[in-house]
Amino acid sequence: MRTPPLFFHATIFALAMLLAANLTYAARTQSGRAPINAKAKGPAYKGAIVLDAGTGKVIFEDHADEISPPASMTKLMTFAVLNDKLRAGAITLATPVTVSAEDSHIGGTRVYLKEGETFHVEELIYAMMIESANDAAYALACKIAGSQEAFVELMNAKAQALGMASTTFRSSHGLPPESRKIADGDLTTPRDFSKLCQYLIANTDILKYTSVRQMKFGAGERTTGVIDMVNHNHLLGKVAGVDGFKTGYTKGAGYCLSTTALRNGRRIIVVTMGSADRKTRDKKIMELIEKGFAELPPLPPKPAAVPANVKVAATAGK
């Protein structure tokens, strides 16, 4: 029997390798994820920053001026504008908000608001901060400003006032634009967003909402069913001191998170944007939290206490 030539064996081997590669690719694309034994999925982030919340001093930064979509972190600015209206007395936490047809058609993550339902402002704030409900954010924006467009103008004015020079908002919720073009949607940087986070800590009670891990929405008020809301920030209750703020995800934005933690009276802020997946994002955030606290400058020593029976000498020249 004649032995096949060497190139024949090489061809068969090459075809076998190509078939194996195609089968692997097919398995990957059909399941929507890489094989179990795949290595790292992508970068830990596109940009990151760590701040001392008390002073605003930057502890760590890496591509902190990289512009990209904030996704649902956008709702932090929605809260900031809402807080201004609450302070001005234009609305109260008990102000009723009746859901419009437009409100009820907002997609993505939501609490399934139905046209004609009525909720208090504070109920919708909890839905926006805990469940990251896009319909709740949209309903609040329209209640406050009359329209989404008018509310976005307030968001951008607030961003300018806070020195967020590289930020442009185009929605109250952070969903991608209809065009699906990143340039047409909400855009910001980790540095800009850290300024917003520092402002929120100093001037609002946002942690009252972002620290809640689980809550029911619509209990006793709706016939369409109660929503059991679970906070998307998986660091709550897992990392010491974490009590805020907000996650975000879209395909164009990647996985984003603005968070804060308090330990021994010191608070830090961490913002990362554009992580490849949630677990990678959370792991990197945990590392940055520890790094932030480890590198905080020491507090100045407290002045020595003066015994009650010791008189302090009068200042010369008084």
HELIX and SHEET records of a PDB file:
HELIX    1   1 LEU A    6  SER A   31  1                                  26    
HELIX    2   2 ALA A   71  THR A   74  5                                   4    
HELIX    3   3 LYS A   75  ALA A   88  1                                  14    
HELIX    4   4 ALA A  101  SER A  104  1                                   4    
HELIX    5   5 VAL A  121  TYR A  126  1                                   6    
HELIX    6   6 ALA A  127  GLU A  131  3                                   5    
HELIX    7   7 ASN A  134  ALA A  145  1                                  12    
HELIX    8   8 GLN A  148  ALA A  161  1                                  14    
HELIX    9   9 ILE A  182  ASP A  184  5                                   3    
HELIX   10  10 PRO A  190  ASN A  203  1                                  14    
HELIX   11  11 LEU A  207  THR A  210  1                                   4    
HELIX   12  12 ARG A  278  ALA A  294  1                                  17    
SHEET    1   A 5 VAL A  58  ASP A  62  0                                        
SHEET    2   A 5 GLY A  47  ASP A  52 -1                                        
SHEET    3   A 5 ARG A 266  SER A 275 -1                                        
SHEET    4   A 5 GLY A 254  ARG A 263 -1                                        
SHEET    5   A 5 VAL A 242  THR A 250 -1                                        
SHEET    1   B 2 PRO A  96  THR A  98  0                                        
SHEET    2   B 2 THR A 118  HIS A 120 -1                                        
SHEET    1   C 2 GLN A 214  PHE A 217  0                                        
SHEET    2   C 2 ILE A 227  VAL A 230 -1                                        
END                                                                             
